[in-house]
Amino acid sequence: MQRVFQILAALLLVLMLSPAALATNGTNLIAIGPVARAMGGVGIASPQSAISAVFSNPAAMCFGPYCPASESNFAGTLFMPRIDASVTVGDQETKADADDKYYVIPAFGVSLPITKKPPFWRFGLAAFGVTGLGVDYRDTALDGANFGGTGLPLASGEYTQLQILKFAPAIAFQPFERVSFGLAAQVGYSTLDLRNGSSAGYGIGAQMGMIYRITDNLSFGLTYVSPMNIDHRNVIDFESDGSDDDLELESPQMVGAGLAYTFLENRLLVEGDVKWLNWADSNGYEEFDWNNQWVFAIGAQYKPISKLALRLGYNYGKSPVDEHDDFNGDGLTSVQGHQLPTYYYETFRIIGLPAIVEHHLTAGIGYEFSPSFGLHLGYMHAFKKTIKEHGTFAGEDVEIKSSLYEDSLDFALTWRF
């Protein structure tokens, strides 16, 4: 046990030093680990790894394939977003590709039995990067250009980097054969850099859930994640008055439900999940006019032989970033008590925060080399999505546009003991 916690501490340090990544459901990754991600991000009703159980629904620690043994997962994601943007003033278009970056996101999870006789208790612990957003247009045509020869900057939001990491101890309780409950404390560590230096902060939240195995083949899961507010100090000068301002960003509360069914003597698992993310009432995202988001995911796992698992999935979440067509850029817009020109508010929203992808296809494979060791691989593609707005500023017609698509490769090593 002591060795497990030593490994976790080392991996948590790696997580804290990892760069941000652009995420997929708003600023949230669709799932943690290649097993859940390869199945479209499902896992509320029947997660297939310890790390996705702690992330998706802590109650599921009592019903996974890792029970009644202990399981640890070490996972990594290579994230590859591709972003471009343009600003058109009159008939003059200025466009650029964001700096291509490859982000490595490690994660770790463990699930252990506390009792060996009913009622069963289990303990879980996980550390993972769950949220990220970032663009880098430094030294491109968008950076440092003037608006129509006026001497004013062409755009804002040319550089943004947001990262939220979570450390989650969890406990699950199974009082009856077909019912379990779970609770996880979540400690968040967030860094935000808006080209004015990185600002870090901490937040506290919680996740709770339940699983009901309606039959031997059918499971139903519910989960709730509380909001987590983090204040980033002196991170941006909204009003260009020489005084750095704070910005609060709040991870939204989330409600999710899932239904899973096994076929063909448990060789085929199919699960569907639905989640509701409350961006519209979350600090920061509310001011930048993000809408609440419904996320729908479906995934399947098929085992042609007991050691081999083949996985497919699909995930859809409508872009939460609202479009403001026909905006008047000459006005002022308030953000957490600070007034900034509406035009630069709009460029910041569209160029600096383009969390807009909607459709994701996923696939993966897993192989158990022995009863105690397995390897899992996964791939995700988020299809290209474009957002654009039209308005006026300084007597000129303006169009602001951003496009994004994403690819990721995932792997995980699993030990059962």
ZAZABA-545815 format. One record per residue (C-alpha): residue in three letters; x negated, y negated, z. Coordinates in steps of 0.5 Angstrom, whole numbers, padded with zeros to 4 digits, always signed. Last residue first. Example, Ala and Ser with C-alpha at 12.3 -4.5 7.8 and 13.67 -1.06 7.14 Angstrom:
2
SER-0027+0002+0014/ALA-0025+0009+0016/
***
This chain:
417
PHE+0006+0015-0015/ARG+0009+0012-0021/TRP+0004+0008-0025/THR+0007+0004-0031/LEU+0002+0000-0036/ALA+0006-0005-0040/PHE+0005-0008-0047/ASP+0008-0014-0051/LEU+0008-0018-0058/SER+0011-0024-0059/ASP+0014-0028-0065/GLU+0017-0035-0065/TYR+0021-0040-0070/LEU+0022-0047-0069/SER+0024-0053-0073/SER+0024-0061-0071/LYS+0027-0067-0074/ILE+0028-0074-0073/GLU+0032-0078-0078/VAL+0032-0086-0078/ASP+0035-0091-0082/GLU+0032-0098-0081/GLY+0034-0105-0077/ALA+0029-0104-0071/PHE+0032-0097-0070/THR+0038-0093-0073/GLY+0041-0086-0073/HIS+0040-0079-0076/GLU+0039-0073-0072/LYS+0036-0066-0073/ILE+0035-0059-0070/THR+0032-0053-0074/LYS+0032-0046-0072/LYS+0027-0040-0075/PHE+0029-0033-0072/ALA+0026-0031-0066/HIS+0022-0025-0067/MET+0020-0020-0061/TYR+0016-0014-0061/GLY+0014-0008-0056/LEU+0009-0003-0053/HIS+0010+0001-0047/LEU+0005+0006-0044/GLY+0006+0011-0039/PHE+0003+0014-0033/SER+0005+0019-0027/PRO+0009+0024-0030/SER+0004+0025-0035/PHE+0002+0021-0042/GLU+0009+0018-0042/TYR+0010+0014-0048/GLY+0014+0008-0050/ILE+0016+0004-0056/GLY+0019-0002-0058/ALA+0024-0007-0062/THR+0027-0014-0062/LEU+0031-0018-0066/HIS+0032-0025-0063/HIS+0037-0031-0066/GLU+0038-0037-0062/VAL+0032-0042-0063/ILE+0033-0049-0060/ALA+0028-0050-0054/PRO+0025-0057-0058/LEU+0023-0061-0052/GLY+0018-0066-0055/ILE+0020-0067-0062/ILE+0028-0067-0061/ARG+0029-0070-0054/PHE+0023-0074-0054/THR+0025-0077-0060/GLU+0032-0079-0058/TYR+0029-0082-0051/TYR+0024-0086-0056/TYR+0030-0088-0060/THR+0034-0090-0054/PRO+0029-0095-0051/LEU+0028-0093-0044/GLN+0031-0094-0037/HIS+0029-0091-0031/GLY+0034-0088-0025/GLN+0034-0081-0027/VAL+0034-0082-0034/SER+0038-0088-0037/THR+0038-0090-0044/LEU+0037-0097-0047/GLY+0040-0099-0054/ASP+0036-0100-0060/GLY+0036-0093-0062/ASN+0044-0093-0064/PHE+0045-0086-0065/ASP+0049-0083-0071/ASP+0048-0076-0070/HIS+0046-0074-0063/GLU+0045-0066-0063/ASP+0046-0063-0056/VAL+0040-0058-0054/PRO+0043-0052-0051/SER+0041-0048-0057/LYS+0046-0042-0058/GLY+0044-0036-0054/TYR+0043-0029-0058/ASN+0039-0023-0057/TYR+0039-0016-0061/GLY+0035-0010-0059/LEU+0032-0004-0061/ARG+0028+0002-0057/LEU+0025+0008-0058/ALA+0022+0013-0052/LEU+0018+0019-0052/LYS+0016+0023-0046/SER+0023+0027-0046/ILE+0024+0028-0053/PRO+0028+0024-0058/LYS+0029+0019-0053/TYR+0033+0013-0055/GLN+0034+0006-0052/ALA+0039+0001-0054/GLY+0040-0006-0053/ILE+0045-0011-0053/ALA+0044-0019-0051/PHE+0049-0025-0051/VAL+0047-0031-0048/TRP+0052-0037-0046/GLN+0049-0044-0045/ASN+0051-0050-0042/ASN+0049-0056-0046/TRP+0043-0060-0045/ASP+0044-0068-0045/PHE+0037-0070-0043/GLU+0039-0073-0037/GLU+0043-0066-0035/TYR+0036-0062-0037/GLY+0032-0066-0032/ASN+0036-0064-0026/SER+0041-0058-0028/ASP+0048-0059-0029/ALA+0049-0059-0036/TRP+0043-0053-0036/ASN+0048-0048-0032/LEU+0046-0041-0036/TRP+0051-0036-0037/LYS+0049-0029-0038/VAL+0052-0023-0042/ASP+0049-0016-0042/GLY+0050-0010-0047/GLU+0047-0003-0045/VAL+0046+0003-0049/LEU+0042+0009-0047/LEU+0041+0015-0051/ARG+0038+0021-0048/ASN+0042+0022-0042/GLU+0045+0028-0045/LEU+0047+0025-0051/PHE+0050+0019-0049/THR+0049+0014-0043/TYR+0053+0008-0042/ALA+0051+0001-0039/LEU+0055-0005-0038/GLY+0052-0012-0036/ALA+0054-0018-0032/GLY+0050-0025-0031/VAL+0051-0032-0027/MET+0045-0037-0028/GLN+0043-0043-0024/PRO+0039-0047-0028/SER+0032-0049-0027/GLU+0031-0056-0024/LEU+0027-0061-0027/GLU+0025-0068-0023/LEU+0021-0073-0026/ASP+0017-0078-0023/ASP+0015-0085-0026/ASP+0008-0088-0027/SER+0007-0095-0027/GLY+0004-0099-0032/ASP+0011-0102-0035/SER+0012-0097-0041/GLU+0019-0096-0038/PHE+0018-0088-0038/ASP+0011-0088-0035/ILE+0010-0080-0034/VAL+0008-0075-0029/ASN+0007-0079-0023/ARG+0010-0073-0019/HIS+0014-0067-0021/ASP+0020-0065-0017/ILE+0022-0058-0017/ASN+0029-0056-0016/MET+0031-0048-0017/PRO+0038-0047-0018/SER+0041-0040-0015/VAL+0041-0033-0019/TYR+0047-0029-0019/THR+0047-0022-0021/LEU+0053-0017-0023/GLY+0052-0010-0026/PHE+0056-0004-0028/SER+0054+0003-0030/LEU+0057+0009-0034/ASN+0054+0016-0035/ASP+0055+0019-0028/THR+0061+0015-0027/ILE+0063+0008-0025/ARG+0056+0007-0022/TYR+0057+0000-0019/ILE+0051-0004-0019/MET+0050-0011-0015/GLY+0046-0017-0015/MET+0043-0023-0011/GLN+0037-0028-0013/ALA+0034-0033-0009/GLY+0031-0040-0010/ILE+0025-0044-0007/GLY+0021-0049-0011/TYR+0014-0052-0012/GLY+0010-0057-0015/ALA+0005-0059-0020/SER+0003-0065-0024/SER-0001-0065-0030/GLY-0004-0071-0033/ASN-0001-0077-0037/ARG+0000-0073-0043/LEU+0007-0070-0041/ASP+0004-0065-0037/LEU+0009-0061-0032/THR+0006-0055-0028/SER+0011-0051-0024/TYR+0011-0046-0018/GLY+0017-0042-0016/VAL+0018-0038-0010/GLN+0024-0033-0011/ALA+0027-0029-0005/ALA+0030-0023-0008/LEU+0037-0019-0006/GLY+0040-0013-0008/PHE+0046-0009-0007/SER+0048-0002-0009/VAL+0054+0003-0010/ARG+0055+0010-0013/GLU+0052+0014-0007/PHE+0054+0009-0002/PRO+0050+0005+0003/GLN+0045+0003-0003/PHE+0040-0003+0000/ALA+0035-0007-0005/ILE+0030-0011-0002/ALA+0026-0017-0006/PRO+0020-0021-0006/ALA+0019-0025-0012/PHE+0014-0030-0014/LYS+0016-0034-0020/LEU+0012-0038-0025/ILE+0014-0044-0029/GLN+0011-0048-0034/LEU+0012-0054-0038/GLN+0007-0057-0043/THR+0009-0063-0047/TYR+0005-0067-0052/GLU+0008-0071-0058/GLY+0014-0073-0054/SER+0015-0080-0056/ALA+0015-0083-0063/LEU+0013-0088-0069/PRO+0010-0092-0064/LEU+0011-0100-0065/GLY+0006-0104-0069/THR+0012-0106-0073/GLY+0009-0102-0080/GLY+0015-0098-0080/PHE+0014-0095-0074/ASN+0007-0094-0073/ALA+0003-0087-0072/GLY-0001-0086-0066/ASP+0001-0078-0066/LEU+0006-0076-0072/ALA+0000-0075-0077/THR-0003-0070-0073/ASP-0009-0072-0067/ARG-0004-0069-0062/TYR+0002-0066-0064/ASP+0002-0061-0058/VAL+0009-0058-0056/GLY+0011-0054-0050/LEU+0016-0050-0046/GLY+0015-0045-0041/THR+0020-0041-0036/VAL+0019-0034-0033/GLY+0012-0033-0032/PHE+0011-0027-0027/ALA+0010-0024-0020/ALA+0014-0018-0017/LEU+0015-0015-0011/GLY+0020-0009-0009/PHE+0023-0006-0003/ARG+0028+0000-0003/TRP+0033+0002+0002/PHE+0037+0008+0002/PRO+0043+0010+0006/PRO+0041+0016+0006/LYS+0035+0019+0007/LYS+0028+0018+0004/THR+0027+0010+0007/ILE+0023+0005+0005/PRO+0022+0007-0002/LEU+0017+0002-0007/SER+0018-0002-0013/VAL+0012-0006-0016/GLY+0012-0011-0021/PHE+0006-0015-0025/ALA+0006-0020-0030/PRO+0001-0023-0035/ILE+0003-0029-0040/VAL-0002-0030-0046/TYR-0001-0036-0050/TYR-0003-0036-0057/LYS-0003-0043-0060/ASP-0002-0047-0067/ASP-0002-0054-0066/ALA+0004-0057-0068/ASP+0005-0058-0075/ALA+0006-0065-0078/LYS+0011-0070-0081/THR+0012-0077-0083/GLU+0017-0079-0088/GLN+0018-0085-0091/ASP+0025-0086-0095/GLY+0028-0091-0089/VAL+0024-0088-0083/THR+0023-0081-0083/VAL+0021-0077-0077/SER+0018-0070-0078/ALA+0017-0064-0074/ASP+0014-0057-0074/ILE+0013-0051-0069/ARG+0011-0044-0069/PRO+0011-0040-0063/MET+0006-0034-0062/PHE+0007-0031-0055/LEU+0002-0025-0053/THR+0006-0022-0047/GLY+0002-0018-0042/ALA+0005-0012-0037/PHE+0003-0009-0031/ASN+0008-0004-0028/SER+0008-0001-0021/GLU+0013+0005-0019/SER+0015+0009-0013/ALA+0019+0015-0013/PRO+0026+0016-0012/CYS+0027+0013-0016/TYR+0023+0010-0022/PRO+0028+0012-0027/GLY+0032+0006-0024/PHE+0038+0007-0019/CYS+0036+0004-0013/MET+0032-0002-0016/ALA+0038-0004-0020/ALA+0040-0008-0014/PRO+0034-0013-0015/ASN+0038-0015-0022/SER+0034-0018-0028/PHE+0027-0020-0025/VAL+0026-0015-0020/ALA+0029-0009-0024/SER+0025-0012-0030/ILE+0019-0010-0026/ALA+0021-0004-0024/SER+0022-0001-0031/GLN+0028+0002-0034/PRO+0034-0003-0032/SER+0041-0001-0032/ALA+0046-0006-0031/ILE+0043-0012-0031/GLY+0037-0010-0036/VAL+0038-0013-0042/GLY+0033-0017-0046/GLY+0034-0015-0053/MET+0032-0008-0052/ALA+0025-0009-0053/ARG+0025-0015-0048/ALA+0027-0010-0043/VAL+0022-0005-0044/PRO+0016-0010-0046/GLY+0016-0014-0039/ILE+0020-0020-0037/ALA+0026-0022-0041/ILE+0029-0027-0045/LEU+0024-0032-0043/ASN+0027-0038-0040/THR+0026-0045-0043/GLY+0033-0045-0047/ASN+0034-0038-0048/THR+0027-0037-0052/ALA+0021-0040-0049/LEU+0015-0044-0051/ALA+0009-0042-0047/ALA+0005-0045-0042/PRO-0002-0043-0040/SER-0004-0038-0035/LEU-0008-0040-0029/MET-0002-0039-0024/LEU-0001-0032-0027/VAL-0008-0030-0026/LEU-0008-0032-0019/LEU-0001-0028-0019/LEU-0005-0022-0022/ALA-0011-0022-0016/ALA-0005-0022-0011/LEU-0001-0017-0014/ILE-0008-0012-0014/GLN-0009-0014-0007/PHE-0002-0012-0005/VAL-0002-0005-0009/ARG-0009-0004-0005/GLN-0006-0005+0002/MET+0000+0000+0000/
***
